[in-house]
Amino acid sequence: MVFSILRRAPRLLAPVARIYGRRLDQCGATAKGVFWRGEEWQELRFERLACIFEPSDAAKGGITINDFGCGYGAFFDFLADQPVMSDSSYYGYDIVQEMIAACRDRITDPRAKFIRKMWATKTADYSFACGTYNMNGNANEDDWRGYVEDSLKQLWSKTNKAMAFNMLRCDSDDQYPGLYYIDPEDMRQFLLSNFSENVEVFDETPLPDVTFFVRKS
């Protein structure tokens, strides 16, 4: 099931793919190459997202992971040497051909597979989306919100245990054209109504992000 994402995604994501392709060409496979301020803030986001792993999984691995909007594969780099990746499999998805090529050039670890796709195709224990929905290329806000909601529903349908993602807060001090900002409470209510009663929300100040954890039980 891919919901109406099939109808919305190609038109909405084409400008975003071009923006990221140009950025990668300018900045290379770095945090700035995916519009993060720098590696330190990128790692802070990864550290928060990784907190969703159940303690036994974090200690022993043997799990599967979806990374939706994987960019150049930085989240896999972050996880690669941790116990959670012992005997685990990681699937990275991105819409940008240049990003997928960069992943495949950089990362030859057999635990990682990189797929150019607009939605997740593998069912995994944990699913992540780090900054995936921030860049909307000046799309109509209602259209983009509809895409985000359908995309999250589709990712949830491919998730066995838990999903973690972050988005930009509408009350952040600095806001820029072409980026998408959400009301954290509105998103929390959407998740409670459509996904699970087990929702956690984390304000990441001084980062402009809010992080959501959604668990199946």
N, C-alpha and C positions, 0 to 999 in steps of 0.2 A: 504494500500500500504506500503510495507516495502522495496522497492527498492532492490538493490543487497546486502543490508546489510545481508540478509539471507544467502547468499553464503560466505561472508567474515567473518562474526562475530564469528561463533564457533571456527574456526581455530585461528583467531587473538586474541580472548579474553581469551582463555583457559589459557595461561601463565599469563596474567594479573590477572585473578581470583585467581590463585594459590598464586601469590605474595601478593595480598591484604588479602587473607585468613590467610597466615602466619603472616603478619603484625598485623592484628587484634588480633591474638592469643598472639603475643609478647607484644603489647602495650595497648590492650583493646580498649574500645569505647571512644577514645580520639582523639584530632586533630592529634597527632603523629601516631595514629593507622590507619590514612588514608594519611600519609606522609606529612601533613602540618607541618610547623616549630613549631607552637604552637597555643593555643586558640586565642591569640590576633590577629595574622595575619589571622587566619580563620575568625574571626568576622569582620575584615576589608573587607574581600571579600564578606561576607554576606550583610554587610551594603551597599556596592556598588550595588550588584545585586538587593536588595530590592528597590533601587531608580527607577526601571522600572515601578513599580506600578503606575497607574494613581491616581492622588490625591483623587478622590472620592472613588476608591477602597481601597486605603491605609487607608482612614478614616472610611469606613463603612463595608468593607469586602463583604461577599456574593459572593465570587469568587471560581474558581477552579484552582489548581496549580499542575503542573507536575514537579517533581524533579528527573531528569534523572542522575543516578549515585549518589544515595542518601547516600551511605556509611552507617554509623550507625545512620543516622537521625538527624544530627546536625543542618541542615538548618530548619527543623521543630521545633527543640528546640528554635532556634533563633526567629522564627515567632510566636510561639504558643501564647504568651501573648500580641501580638500587635493587634491593631484594625483591621488590614487587615484580620486576621483569624476569625473574628466574622462571624458566620454562613457560613464559608468557608470549602472547602474540599481540602485535600492535598494527592497526590499520589506519593509515593517514589518508584523508580525502581533501582535495582542493579543486577549485574550478579553474585555476590558472595553470596552463600547461608549463610555463616557465618554472613555477614553484615545484611542480611534480618532477620536472627534469632535474632541478637542483637537489631535491630529496634523493633521487635515485643516483645522482652523481656522488653525493656526499656520504650516503648511508648504505652500506652493503650488508649490514647485520641481517641475518636470515629471519630474525624475529619481526622485522618491520616490512610491511608492504605499503606501497603508495599508489593511490588510485585517483585518476581524474574523474570526478563525478559531482553532481549537484545534490546528492543525498547519499546517506550511508547504505551500503549494500550488504554488509556483514552484520550478523547479530553478535553483540559483545556483552561482556559482564558490565563494563563501565564505558560511558560515552562522555566526551569532553568537547567543548567549543570555546576556545580562548580568543576573544576579540573577533570572532567570526562574523558577527552581525553589526559591527560598529560602522563600517564603511558602507554607505548606501548610494554613493554616486549621485546625490541630489535627487533620488527617486521620490515620488509622491509618498508622503509619510504614511497614509493609510494603506497604500499598496505594500510598502516595505513592512509595516507591522503585520499585515496578512501573511506575507512571505515568511517572516520570522516565526510567527505562530505555527504555520504549517510545517516549517522546517523542524522546529522543536518537537512537534508531534511525531513527525516521521523518525527523527533520531530516537525519541523515546520508544517507539515501536520496535527499534533494533537494540534495545537496552534491557539486560536481564536483572541487574542489581541497582544501579544508580547512575545519575547523570549530573554533571557539573558544568556550568558555563558562567561567563561574566559578560557584562554589558556596561555601557556608559550611563552614569546617573544624570538625570535632567537638572539636578541642583548643583552640578560641578561648576567651579568658578570659570573655567575656560571652556568655551564651546566653539566649534568650528563648522563652517559649511561643509556639506558632504558627509557628515557623521550623524549617527542615529543615537539619540538619548532617550532613556526610558524612565518612567516613574517606578521605582522599585516596588511600591505597594501594589500598583496595577499589575505588574508582572507576577508578584507573589499570588495575587488572587487568581490570575489566569492559570498558574501552575496548580493551585489548590483545586480549582474547578475541573481541570482537564487531565491531570496527571496523578497526583497522590496527595494525601494529607500530610505526608512526611516531607516538608519543605523547610530548608534553612536559608537565611539571607544574611550576607556579611557585607558590611560597609567597609570598603578598603581604603578609606582616607589615610594618607594624602593622595593615593591613587584616585583617579576620577571614576573608578569602577565600583560596581556592586556584583557580588558573586552569589550564585544560587546553587544549592545542593538539593536534588530531588531523588528520593529513594523509593524503591518499589514497595518496601514494607518498613 
